[in-house]
Every structure is written in C-alpha cells, then in structure tokens.
C-alpha cells in the first residue's frame, strides 16, 4: 500500500479538492454541503482578498491511486508578522478513516510549518476569523448548520493519536422559541431605548440594508478585538464577506440599533435555516438549488443565530433586551419554533448568558487542535 501527497495548483485540481468532501459525505444524513461555487471562490487565491495578507497551499492524499484525503495550510501574515503569533493554520481537512493517510497529510503540514519557521499548528480554521473553525467533537447525530461544519467522529480521534491537544472550544446551543416573553423584557427594552436615545432599524429589502454592512464589520471589530483569538479584518475582506453573505440574509431576521448620533451601536443577525435546502441542492445552485434555498428563506420553522455585536460603551446596559424583543416578535410573525446558535467560544460567558432564560441545550461541541513544532 502506498500513500502519495500531491500539492495542487490548477483550477481543475481545486475543484477536485472541493468535491472530495461531497463524495466523502454523500450518504451522511447530518452533513450540510456548501455551494460548490462559493467553496471554490473562497479558496481561490486570486478571488478571495484574504490571500493578499495570507498564503495558502492545498494538498490531496492518494492511497493506492485513489483519492483519500485533503488539507490546506494557511499563514495569516497579520497574525504571524504583526501580532507575532507564529502559527500555521490548517483547514479544509477531510479524510477517510485511515490513520496512515491522516499521518501523511499532517507530516506535510509540519514540513510547511518548519519551512516557514513557525512554532505551532492549529486548526481546523480558515485564513481569517470570519471563516469556519473548529472540529466537531460532540453532536455527530445532529444536523449541521449552513455556516457550521460537520465531520466524522474519527477525525478528532486521529488528531489525538498524532499528539494534537485541545486549543480552543466552542459550544452550540439549541432552544425552543417560547410562546411568550415576560412583560419585564418589553418594559426594560422601552426604558433602555429612551434612556440612551436608541433607534431600532428595520429593512424592507437587502438594498436598504447595504449601507449598514460595513458598519457591522466595524462594530464586529469593536466588540471582539479584545479576544485573544481575534485577528483584524481588512477593508477588502469586509467587502468580500459582505457580498458573500448579503445574498442569503433575510432583512426580516436582522436587528440593527443606532444611537442618537446615527451610529450603529448593536446588531444581531439570524437567518432561516438553510441546512435541509443545501442538502437538497447537493452543492449546486443550478438548476434547482436556488429553488430550495428560496423556499427555505420564505417558509421555515428553524432559525440560526449567526452573530451579535454590541459596542463596548453599550455593553451591560440592557441593549440586548431590545434585540430579544425584536427577535421574538419576528419569530412569532414567521412561525419560528426553534433557534440554533452557531459556535460560541466556551469561555465567552457573556454571549452564552443570552440564552439562560430559554432552557438551552448544548447539543454540539467543537475544538481547534494544536501541536507544537519542534
């Protein structure tokens, strides 16, 4: 038996790299594929502006001539040079249940790290903090989300066998939308709105929402830049991700709040679950993938909580009561029964505390794994 690791360079090979995951999980009922075109564009170093400040190399593993695994190595130059964090990121890791193949892939990853004089490997993650991160370690029998990622149970077992250890951990929570919320939330939301001269914004369509996309990313940085995992986002990256996600966001499920000066001071983004629609699309927007996505946007009983941001000067002042009131009214009007959070850092207690009154169930966990380079 022979294992060959091949680095890819062409667009055709890149599509092979992306499609391997679709083939590996084609019979798995919990896996949710992304759209093939989006996956390719995200990895295309000529299209994704993240690669103006990062480098990537992509590898395929073949066992006895048959495709058996894939992995990407990523170096974020802002992270390694400006923040002096000598980390080699790995991502897009998928493999058959064969430890020898995994070992061969990570031997190549370690070579890349040592060639670049880096100190440790961590992943799975993308080139920036706006991409999917973390390997599923609990909840293998739960449907993945559209912006989450799924993996087989043997993945973390392989990494631990190779000497990787936990670096960071995220939890994902599932809750049933209550039929009513206490009057005190309405009263407190009104009090906070008046006290700080705040305004809740609603949009009729995506076009009306566009002027607020950049302020959302600016506020995102204000909210999370003190976390040790946060790496600054460039203006080009903000534009790229705004374009990528604005087409799937439903304005009805977005809460923006601005202060008396007209500045965005808080936001919360939820969206109808596209998980089942993406499964039906099987990675293709055409000919019928668009129909499944459109149907999921208009008729759904489940939403995904994507992201929340509150400007530091408004944190711990009750502004989330306005958001929760608005979310509840939206969910009620759209007959939403369930809400699922996307990954929240285990030690980010302020975000997890948002759900304490709604009987949340932690139904998934994921980790990034680390290995020092010697």
N, C-alpha and C positions, 0 to 999 in steps of 0.2 A: 504494500500500500504506500502510495506517495502523496504528499501534500505540497502543493505549489501556491505561493503567494504572488499575485500579479498586481502591479500598480496600473491604474487605468489613466488614460489621457484623452480619449476621444469622446464625442457626444454619444456615439453609439454605445460605447462601454459604460458611460454614465447612466444611460437608460437601463442597461443590464444590471448595474449596481442598484438602481432604484427598484426595479421589478423583482429582484431576488426576494425581497420581503413579501411581496404579494404572493409569490409562489409558495414561500415557506408557510404562510398562514392561510392559504386559500380555503382550508376546511375548518378553521378555528372560529367558533361562534362568538368569541369575545373580542377579536381583533377588529380594529376600525382602520381601514386604509385611508391615506390622504389622496388627494388628486395627483395623478402622475405628473401632470404638467407643473403643479406647484412644487412638488418634491424635486423635480429636475432643476427648476429655476432657482430654488433655494441653494442647491449645491453647485450651480454653475458660477464659477468664479468671475466670469465676465458680466454676469447679470446682477448678482447679489452684492450690494455695496459693502456688506460686512467684510468682503475679501480685499477691500482697499486697506484694511487695517488688520487683516488676518490672513494666514496661509493655511491651505488645506491640501491633504493628499488622501487619495482613496485607494483602497486595496480590496481585491477579491481573492478568496481562498478556493482552490480546486482540490478535491480529493479523488484520486484515480480518474482525473479528467472531468469530473462532474462538479459543478458549482456548489459549494458547501458553506460559504460564509462571506461576510463583508465587514469592513470597518473603515472609519475615517479618522485621520489625525488632524487636529486643528490647533493653531497657535494664534492666540489673540495678542497682537503686539502692544495694544494699550495695557493689557494685563501684565505681560512679561517685561516690557521696557519701562513704561511709565509708573506702574504700580509695583514693579519689581517682584511679581509673583511668578516664579519660574515653573509654570505649569504647562504641561502638554495635555490638551483636552482630547478625549476620544468620543466619537459618536457614531450614529448610524451602524451600530453593531448588531448583527444578526448572524445566527449560526445554527447549523444542525446540532443535534445532541451528540456531539463528539468532542471530548475534551482535547484531543490532539489537534483538532482544527482550531479551536479557541486558543490553544497554546501557541500555535504557529502564527496566528493573527497578532497576538499580543507580543510575541517576540519581535515582530516587525515594528509594532508601536514603540517598544522600548528602544529599538535601534534609532528611530526618528527622534525620540526624546534625547538620547545621548548625543546624537549628531548635532543637535541644537543647544547642547549644554543646559538642558532643563533639569529640574530637580525631582519632579514627581509627575505622575499621570493621574488624571481624574476624569471620570465620566460615568455614564454617557451624558453628553451635553452637546450643544451646538457651538458655533463660533461666537455667539453673543448670548446675553442673558434673556433675550426675547424669544429664544428657540426652546424646543422641548428639552427637558432634562430629567434625569433620574430613571433608574431601572426598577420595574415593579418587583416588590418582594412579598407582597400580601395582596390578595384580591384577584387571584388568577381566574376566578369563576365569575367575575363581574365585567360587564360590557365596558370597553374603553370609551373615553370621551373623544370628541373631534380634535381637541388641542392637547390631549394626553397621548401617551403611547403605551402599547402593550408588549409584553414579552413572555416567553415560556418560563416555567418555574425553574428550569435547569440553568438559565442564564446566570443568576447570582451564585448558584452552586459552583459553576465553572470558575467564576472570578475568585471566589473564596478559596477554591482548590489551588489557584495560581498565586495566592498570597495577597490578594486585594482585601482591603478593610473598608468599613463604612467611613465616609467623609461627611456627608450631609443627608438629612432625611426629610421627606415631605409626607404629609397625610392628605387624604381626600375624604370628604365627608358627604353623606347622603341624608337628606331630610325630606319629610313630607310637609308641603306648604299648609300652614294652619288655615282653618276656615275663617278665623277672625284673629285680630291682634288687639291687645289691650288698649283702652282709650288713652291710657297714660302716654303711649307712644305718639298718638295723634296730638295730644296736648303738648308734649315735650317738643315735638317737631315744630309746632307752631311757635312755641316760645323761643326756640333756638333761631328760627328763621327771622323773627322780629328783632331779637337781641343783636344779631350780627349783620342785619340788613342783607340777607341772602335771597337768592332767586333760583328756583328750580326750573331748569330748561327742558323743554320737550321739542321734538323734531317730527315733522311730517314725513320726511324722506331723507335719504343719505346725502343729497346735495346740501340740504340745510345744515347737516351735521359736519360737513367737511372743514369749515373754518376752525372747528374746535379740536381737530385731530392732533395737530402739532402741540397745542397747549396741553393735551392729555399726556403726551410723551414728556413734555417739560415737567408737568406735575408728577409724573411717574418717577422721574429722577429726584425731585424734591422729597418724595415720600420714601424712597428706598435707598438713597445713596449712602446712608449710614450703615447699611448691612454689609458685612464683610464680603459677601458674595457678589456685590453689585459692581459692574463694570460700566463706565459711562457709554452712552449711546450717541453716535454721530448723527448729524442732521440728515445725511443721505440714508442712513439706516432707518431713521424715523419715517422718512418719505416712503421707503421701500415697504416697511411693515404696515404703514397706514394704507397703502394701496392694496396690499395683500389681504388685509382683514376687513377693510371697509365694505367690500362687496358681499360679505356674508353676515354682517351685523345688521340686525333689525332695529331701527331707531326707537321702536316702542319699548325695547328692553334695555335702554341706556338711560342712566340718570346722571345729568351734569348739573353742578351747582356753581353759581358765580357769586362773588361778593359785591358790595356796593360800588366798587371801582370797576366792575365789569371783568374782573379776572377770575379764571376758573380756579376754584379752591377745593373741589372734591368731585369725584366721579365714581360710578360703579357700572361695570359692563357685564351684562348677562346675555345669553343668546339661546334660542331654541336648540335643543339637542339635535345635531346632525349625524349622530353616530349610526343609527339604523339606515339613514339615507345614504351615507357614504359606503356602508356595506353593500347596499343595493347597486350603487354606482360602480363598485369594484375598481376604483381608481380612475375612472373615465368620466369626463364632463359630458362628452358626446358619445352616442346620440341621445341617451336618456338620463344621464347623470344629473343634468340641470333640472329635470322634472322632479326627481326625487328630492333634491335639495330645496327647490322652491316649495314643494308640498310640505316638507318638514318645517320650513320657516313660517308657513301660514297655519298649519294645524299640527299641534304638538301638545303633549301633557307634561313634558320634562324640559327644564332649562339647565344650562351650565353657567355657573358663576365664574366668569373669566378673570376679572381683575377689579380691584378697588384702589383708589388713591385719595388721600386727604393731605392737604398742605400741612406741614408741621405746626404752623401757628394756629390751626383749627383742630388739631388732634386733641382728644379728650375733652371736647367741648359740646359733645352731643350731636354733631353734624350727621353721624350715621343714622340717627333717628329719622331724619328727613329722607335718607336713602331707603331705609327699610319701609317706611310708609309708602313711598313711591313704588318700590318693588312689589309690595303686597298688592297695591291697587292694580298694577299692571298684570301680575299673575292671576288675580281674580278675574279680571276682564277677559283674559285669554284662556281661562280654564286650565291653568297650570297646576298640576298636583304634586310634582316632585322637583327638587332642586339638588343638583350635584355640584360640589365645589371642585375646581381643578387644584393641582398641587399647591399646598401651603406649607412653608417651612415649619418643621416640627417645633422649633424654638420661637416662632413668630406668634406669640400668645395673643397679641392684640387682634390679629386677623381671625384666629380660631375662636376667640371670645365672642365674635359677632353672632355665632350660631348657638350659643349656650342655652338660650331660651326656647329653642326649637327642636330639642331632643335629637341632635345629630348623631349619626352612626359613622364611625371611622370604618370605611369599607375597603380602602386601599392604602397601601404604603409604598413608597419608592425611595431609593437611595442613589446617591452617586458613590462610586467606589474609588479608592485611592491606592496607589502603590508607589513607593519611593524608588527613584532611580539611583543605583549605586555604581 
